[in-house]
Amino acid sequence: MKKFSMMMAALLLALTTLGYSQVGDDMKKTADDAGKATKKAAKKTGHATKKAAKKTADATEEGAKKTGDATEDAAKKTGHGVKKGTKAVGHGIKKGAKKTEDAVK
């Protein structure tokens, strides 16, 4: 009976050890899977960030071009307005000078 008890104890000890080693393997596999998923997510996040930065740069460049075009148009219109105003003032001075000349005669 003593031999049987010893064999059963050894068998239970072996089964317990196998059970714990299986848990250890499962935990290692889970940790590896989590590491791979984290790495994949980081790559996707990096790619999305890079893509967003490029789109932002493109939009900024486009906005700057449109602002430059609008500024140029406004400058042309302002210049044209100044030119017309100067002509009108010159014409008024010329008319006034002619009236003054007529009055002096």
C-alpha positions in Angstrom: 0.0 0.0 0.0 2.9 2.3 0.7 4.2 1.9 -2.9 0.7 2.7 -4.2 0.5 5.9 -2.2 3.9 7.0 -3.3 3.0 6.3 -6.9 -0.2 8.3 -6.6 1.6 11.2 -5.0 4.2 11.2 -7.8 1.5 11.0 -10.4 -0.4 13.9 -8.8 2.8 15.9 -8.6 3.5 15.2 -12.3 0.0 16.2 -13.4 0.2 19.4 -11.3 3.5 20.3 -12.9 2.1 19.7 -16.4 -0.9 21.8 -15.6 1.2 24.7 -14.5 3.5 24.5 -17.5 0.5 24.6 -19.8 -0.8 27.7 -18.1 2.7 29.3 -18.5 2.7 28.4 -22.2 -0.8 29.9 -22.7 0.2 33.1 -20.9 3.4 33.4 -23.0 1.3 32.9 -26.2 -1.2 35.5 -25.0 1.6 38.0 -24.3 3.2 37.4 -27.7 -0.2 38.0 -29.4 -0.7 41.2 -27.4 2.7 42.4 -28.4 2.1 41.7 -32.1 -1.3 43.4 -31.9 0.3 46.5 -30.2 3.0 46.6 -32.9 0.4 46.4 -35.7 -1.7 49.1 -34.1 1.3 51.4 -33.7 2.2 51.0 -37.3 -1.4 51.8 -38.4 -1.5 54.8 -36.1 1.8 56.1 -37.5 0.6 55.6 -41.1 -2.6 57.5 -40.3 -0.7 60.3 -38.6 1.7 60.6 -41.6 -1.2 60.7 -44.0 -3.1 63.3 -42.0 0.0 65.5 -41.8 0.5 65.3 -45.6 -3.2 66.3 -46.1 -2.8 69.2 -43.7 0.3 70.4 -45.5 -1.5 70.1 -48.9 -4.5 72.1 -47.6 -2.2 74.7 -46.1 -0.4 75.1 -49.3 -3.7 75.4 -51.3 -5.0 78.0 -48.8 -1.8 80.0 -49.1 -2.1 79.9 -52.9 -5.7 81.1 -52.8 -4.8 83.8 -50.3 -2.0 85.0 -52.6 -4.4 85.1 -55.6 -7.0 87.0 -53.7 -4.3 89.5 -52.4 -3.1 90.0 -56.0 -6.6 90.6 -57.3 -7.3 93.1 -54.5 -4.1 94.9 -55.2 -5.0 95.2 -58.9 -8.5 96.5 -58.1 -7.0 99.0 -55.6 -4.5 100.1 -58.2 -7.3 100.5 -60.8 -9.4 102.5 -58.3 -6.5 104.8 -57.4 -5.8 105.4 -61.1 -9.5 106.3 -61.8 -9.6 108.5 -58.7 -6.4 110.3 -59.8 -7.8 110.8 -63.3 -11.0 112.2 -61.8 -9.1 114.6 -59.5 -6.9 115.7 -62.4 -9.9 116.3 -64.6 -11.5 118.4 -61.8 -8.4 120.4 -61.3 -8.2 121.0 -65.1 -11.8 122.1 -65.1 -11.3 124.4 -62.1 -8.2 125.9 -63.7 -10.1 126.6 -66.9 -12.9 128.3 -64.9 -10.3 130.3 -63.0 -8.7 131.4 -66.2 -12.1 132.4 -67.7 -12.9 134.4 -64.6 -9.5 136.2 -64.6 -10.0 137.3 -68.3 
